[in-house]
């Protein structure tokens, strides 16, 4: 609490008055040493017993202490707690012998370590107009101004569906299958701004934070405009978002994929209106399925969205997966997995987050291995799904479920390998450039011939390959960076199970194991110094809910 709120010394008509407010129980009180120090600075002669009497009385009113007999100006300087402002109170002597000067005020400020933001003109005005007995602000620091984050304006969406500019846009939650034409502006990229540092009146630097750039790049069939402010469609097609890029893809519509079709490979989006039957496969940039998928194979460099379920399916997904349910499915997913109803006897490997949305949804049997966050409604079959053919003397054996979060050693090895490959590709590119430069100089001096031109073409192709390889690996590494960053935020990962958790369920966090010994419910499993700790989901989930995504089928 500032001193001015704990006590007040005032001088009027040559009288020194002291006010000490009534003190509340437990509240901060005025310090006698502070009062005496200020009176000494004012060169006030007083009777100590009278000061003690006023101090103990705490009447809340101004009490007479003594007469002021000084012949010099008294300069009271007080700094705010955060050192952003300094206040000057001038108390004149009863008889002015030497006038007050600007230099004396500046000297007094320097003695209080006030060096920055001094308003000299205002101090001169105070002296000229003889403004006394009133604390006035005479120095002010500069408040740091943080930079603004970069953001996107999604021009390809109708205006009523565009997120506000202030909102935190998750590109995977946007409406899908937006058709665009060649030359159409897709997004406007507003770049982040730098912060402006500030300072205190004592000269301490206050560092500002610069805004964070919104990371997005042109992908296939898109490009920046000449100013670098907009990403434009280079061809007609459907908008697709990758990990950090926007592309425009061709689309292929298929009614269904069955034995008559067999295998589908398409360099773009495959949209299947119906089902995908057993022993079929689909490979594409992105896959949309309006029905269900049987014992088939799905492989995509981007997202996979299935309106119904996957049963016995093998999935390789380079983006995120959304499906109604998974049964006997093996899925490897780079980013997020969103399941509406249940996961039964499946093995799911997922880079960032996995969630089962339905309040009565569940996971039973199988293995879930996820990089950062898992949110499940229940573990184990509901009562109405359990076998009814078990006699009263027999005890039903429930499938055990293994749930694990944490970046695996395999993924960390892949991350390091990507960095190594990117670095090697860049070194090779530098060697290629040196060879190309040397060959061009040789051609300019010795003349052109077919063999040298052929060598130059081969070197150019090799250099392009090395550059493309380096950028591809770096982009994959940057995508993995986001997963690693979330892993740090979550302390190695968290498992949220909002409903029932049966005995025998195994939960691993950062390779530490927790075996559920008896039935429980509503538990969050996270890592602590002593291993895995459990707590209620409600409070902890509030901190991490924003990292789970919503995908629209």
Secondary structure by P-SEA (a helix, b strand, c coil): ccccccbbbbbcccbbbbbbcccccccbbbbaaaaaaaaaaacccccaaaaaaaaaaccccccccccccccbbbbbbbbcccccbbbbbbbbcccccccccaaaaaaaaaaacccccccaaaaaaaaaaccccbbbbcbbbbbbbbbbbbbbccccccccccccccccccccccccccccccccccbbbbbbbbbbbbbcccbbbbbbbccccbbbbbcccccccccccbbbbccbbbbbbcccccbbbbbbbbccccccccbbbbccbbbbcbbbcccbbbbccbbbbcbbbccbbbbbcbbbbbcbbbcbbbbbbcbbbbccccccbbbbbccbbbbcccccbbbbbbccccccccccccccbbbbbbccbbbbcccccccccccccccccbbbbcbbbbbbbcccaaaaaaaaaaaaaaaaaaaaaaaaaaaaaaaaaaaaaccccaaaaaaaaaaaaaaaaaaaaaaaaaaaaaaaaaaaaaaaaaccbbbbbcccccccbbbbcccbbbbbcccccbbbbbbccccccccccccccccccccbbbbcc
